[in-house]
Amino acid sequence: MMGTDLASMRERLEELATDDGAFVVACCRTGERPFPVAGLRFADRENAVRAADLARNYRSTLAQYDPRTPRYDLVVHETADGLPAADAPSRADACHDVVGAVFEALSAAGHRDAERAVLDGYFAAAEATTDVDDLSVVLLRCAATALEDHLDDADLAAVLRDAAARSDVTPADATPRQALAAVAGAGLATGVSATTDGWAFEPAVRADGAAVTLPVAVAVLSVRPDADVAFGASEERVELRLTGGPRGLATAPLQ
């Protein structure tokens, strides 16, 4: 009888799933997508909620027969990886695009000390780096650190809004989710998921124990220049909101 019930729930999950949906079911604590929803995507939140209920019932049924069955707090996540790989910039291109736009914006605003700090930090670090791809990340890290050290939140927000207008890292008609997908496609963010009031992701670049949020900030501001972008860290993940800022636009300390 249990086998019949489990098979029926799996069949229903397969009926709800689609190949390229933006919604998944995962544990809210670990981000893990356990069986029977592992690898499944859903076209809309309504179907994903139904899938989450089925998955909870499935695993609850298993636990009745095997108390060792791992327990997960399953919730619906909206993923931000919907940008085709061919449309995402390379990591080196994304880094140079973002930093180039930031440098132009710093120059236009007359922030000479921050300009010089970006260059000095990059030249010092570049002497020990030979790989072109690594150099682009060094440049991004130096820019983020210099911005954090030389500009307050208000000035930084103004500079990044200008930089975002100059950047080509994401199409101007994209949504914030697609902008974040472009950054993830470039290898500068991973594990992107939706939260109740924004998105969360794992940083791909760090500087002195902080997540480098600069490319995400520029990408999001390029499509939502009116947003008061705020970043905050929770353990190893970074949370992004379009309100409550400006905060953490260059780096966000990891707890």
Disulfide bonds with the S-S distance in Angstrom:
none
